[in-house]
Amino acid sequence: MKNEERGKFSGRLGFVLSAAGASVGLGNIWRFPYLAARYGGGAFLLVYIILAATFGYTMIIAETSIGRSCKRGPVGAFNLYSKSKGIRAGGWLNAVIPILIVPYYSVIGGWVCKYLYEFICGDMNRITSDTFFTDFITSGWEAEIWFAVFIFFVLAVIWLGVNNGIERVSKFMMPVLVILSIVICIYTLTRPGALEGVKYLLIPDFSHFSWMTVVSAMGQMFYSLSIAMGILITFGSYMKDDTSIDHSTIQVEIFDTAIAILAGLMIIPAVFAFFGGNPETLNQGPALMFITMPRIFADMAGGRLIGILFFVLVLFAALTSAIALCESAVSTFVDEFGWSRYKGTSIMAVIILLLGTLSCLGYGPLAGVKLIGMQFLDFFDFMTNSVMMPIAAIFICLLVTKHMGLDKIEAEVTKGGHSFSRKKIFNFMIRYVCVAFAFIILLSSIASAFGWIKI
């Protein structure tokens, strides 16, 4: 694909909202609240913000600069800046990750579609029953239908292109997502007992602080900001040269962190209000969104409406992330194989359907088939998030420090006279710290998956 034919964002707002859309996903809505609850509330939040402002900032700057400097996706970027076959493999690793994530992520997106439909049309007593969620995800083909509904929305946007599809949808969805978050937060915070949850989330209590607080916050920040998925390199390649990378990165950081905090303020105070801050309830992970929150909505005055708004919010978050992941994959097909956007999207649709179906049916008809003791969805999540992404981040750091050079990054960030506000932090982190952080995430995630440590 020739550079002059490459899609472009219209400006900084288009990039920021699209990149923020990539970052703000299901991880912000349910993963952040339950990790914050488990690892000290305010202490976890403080560590997360510090890491986002250092490690997160560094990786976003690096990936975006790589993409814009060469106007290529991850494979083309690594091939351009390195002669080493070993390092070049990092480009393909960054490119393959979103191809593997989109299918199982879309399965969860289908679950969100199902819950939104049920809150609009269904029986509240049935939705909040003990077996509703389990019965649905093990149903097989019903879950498959909702998975198909979700990927239809995603692929339709990808077919429309960068400016008419991704940017336009992000410009609509992200402001609506913020407004819905604020509305639900206000409602939640007015419930009796909710203020205890606010204190727990916002006021650091270092008596609950441990090394696992740091490791967990590091992992959440790593995945939440869409680091090492090829997305930021791809989106950087669509960024105009007169757009400030530094300012855009700061805005993405703020947007992503603000949504994570809003998600915490939606969920944690609600659990305190209706369950008295029960630790077991707070630590439920996916069940917190699909089992606990519906029960809370059922007990609220106007709970059906609040439930509808909540799942519209979650759906928008899931869609924007899935669209970004899918776009990164399609961009690789277009760049490296010379395919048209239509052909690349069609091939991606087939991959999503095949791998997604395995994940979708892995809790139902294929429940007896496991890979290293995991169902398909859990296996794909483990391989991408716990193994491939930290390794991909290490490759990015090595590409910048050993092959591309820090001067090239600085020249790209400051192009057009723009500022590089945290240059010293960037240089120190990319040289000495980011690789170590990625190794810690890799080793701790693998140890947790095999039960050697508890995260």
Steps between C-alpha positions, in 0.01 A plus 500: 500500500654831396541757772306766311201265487516430872206612712548795735334642807367851439703640791591462867140455618449214256816325617438562871140374495593199285803411714297557817230280352762230450611536862159530664350153492363223714817504708420852620138420582539184707869406534616830649227514770555147627882530499473832682266340752729201553826691531432789731265738321667841515850349528443303179364811327803709601746238372300465178511875430878515564559207263273645231689831517840327460489152344172562315609840368831357378347210308228713339758758388728227363234311307326808360832652389606175334176488302495864390867514409467227238126505419491123536349241730707296748645255244608772259640713782716222644621403149594861426691575819677170562712265292486230769262214421457442872383856564288501184306209648375751756308677224309186413441429869345846545291440187374153598385596851188696394412225251480257795335741745208621286324159478474428873450867587203500261353202684489709818361786291221264402425438867464876546258516203293223657475679835408829336224324308371330814494825697298660221257214434551226759376402845710660777442204730639263238805719430593510868448128567795297626533298179421754224859590412629143517206366301560759230876456449461120499201513261719458194323639198307776676831645619630452144217713358575791734871465420409536130292811574796666668751424224255630238515844665880488521559391140252752363708783648827352368356474148424875510869586549712718729331838468143404412494197728737490797536874560133583444378221729756592769400865489142392574553210739770642727313818609184293551702250703626781727151647545350159584783433747434828680122444508533150646767619746275777629214256544720242673662752733162617627416153636517464881838360608668577167740758647688224682581354161619841376736531798630149440578575134642851530676511840823291509519249784857375501422232756366305198804580285720212381732414212199345326335844503782620275500189277123508456492874430782451251311226320176700492677810367681292239183349356274802556712736289512256204878470523677245276197402294605669177209744541702808595757443225215465249312805630828695510542425129164672439601810699575823315848650538366824649330318790683508836585147610582621852173686555299217342667242726424703811135532396472125438652435845255736667201363310583138574575559869188715544277228354663239725435720806142565387452124459629454854258767622214327319566154637685510835262745677205299366643183654552683830145638485330170427742239638682697771833476315512119521856404387378185323254707299764757406745233382265321263662624177278439193215390726502848655372646173274217385358373831549751784426824314169372351390402852589849622300657216202277584501639855522862384210731432500535122747215484396383154584840348831519689579145385430594139725806526774293667506232232484760221809651664673161520402420140650825373821431694518146359429616144763775493769259623397222264493743206854616580628143532334397175631807316855417606460150358342619174773763460763225516321301228478809278860611558680167487293301249375783279136406557217748470329617821192301396701179453697551821182560698335194343797278590494641853128422521572133421778485764274660761217259425723192516703584812209681667277199456754287686496749788122536485428128508786430742266542797226292336531216244882519500537530878679166515777620268775687686845637420750481790198463727318807365186553298561659157412857607720481809783348296494774235483764771795344683716466188441857377484698826737301717760376252498677164434862601785534754739342249373737229565795732857382552549487121370859470745621765790322326398641160505855641819477707717270287388563142280806443671725755364743758591796279255376235222484757580849629505640147157349431345623826637854459422526127343836421629654822282288730605432860637179653390566859635183663808443286724411796242254637461346155874455447553347845197269478564372147869436572490347846153429637240401240666171406525406867132588554399288201702204636330539840157499337594198287638292786232594754217435253636157407558414867143605581351300210672184623408566863852569622399840637165665558423829324 
